[in-house]
Amino acid sequence: MNLWLIAALVLLLLMAPCGWFCCKGEIMERFVALQMAQILAVLTLLLLAEGYGRDIYFDLALVLATLSFASGLVYIRFLERWL
């Protein structure tokens, strides 16, 4: 286990509060927690790509970063009636 994988594990542990806020928070807190979890997921994939030496994880992180913006817009559109 190298330093990249330890940093990825730390970022995975930091996703736990985001999951809690996604389930129990107010509407805008849920949105912010969702966006934060997506950012942490992208960073985790980048760290895993470097830790394992696999180039495909870099592509996966790029796709996730691109789709996270669109999914945030869909989420806000869905919650528009309560905002």
N, C-alpha and C positions, 0 to 999 in steps of 0.2 A: 504494500500500500504506500503510495507516494503522496507528496504534498497536494497535488491536484485533486486526488480522490478524497482526501481529508477535507479540503475546502468545499468540495461538492456535497459531502455529508453534512457539513455545517449549514450550507444553504438549504438542504432538504429539511433540516431541523427548524430552520427559520420559517418554513412554509406552514408549520403547525398553527401559529397565531392567525395567519391569513385564512386558513380553513375554518378556524373558530369564528372569526368575524364574518366570513361568508355565510355561516349558518345562523348566527345569533345577532348580528349587528343591524343597524338601521340601513335604509336603502342605499344611501351614498357611501356608508362605511363598507357595505357589501361590494359595491363597485370598485372602491379603492383597494379593498383586499383582493379582489379578483385580478385587478391590474398588477398589483404587487406580486401575487403568486405567479402570474405569467412572466414577469420580469425575472423572478427567481428561478423559474423553470428554464428559461433561456440561458441564464448564466450557469445553471447546473449542467445543462447539456454541453455548453462550451468547456466547462471544467472537465467533464467526463471525456469529451473528445480529446482533450490534451492529455489527460491521465492515462487513457487506454491507447492513445495513438491511432484513433480511427477517424478518418476524414469524413465519413458519412454523418457523424454526429454534428459536424459543423453545418452541413446542409440542413439537417433536421432543425437545428437551432435557428437558422435563417428563416426557414419556413414558419416555425412557431412564432418568431418575432413579427413576421409579416401578418400572420393570421390573428395575432393577439389584438392588434389594433382594430381589425374588422369585427372580431367577436365582442370587443368592448362597445363598439357602436351598436351592434345588434342587441346587446344586453341593455343598453340605455334606451333604445327604441322600445324594447319590451316593457321596461319599467317607466315609460314616459307618463303613463296615466297617474302614477303615484308621486311624481316629482312636482 
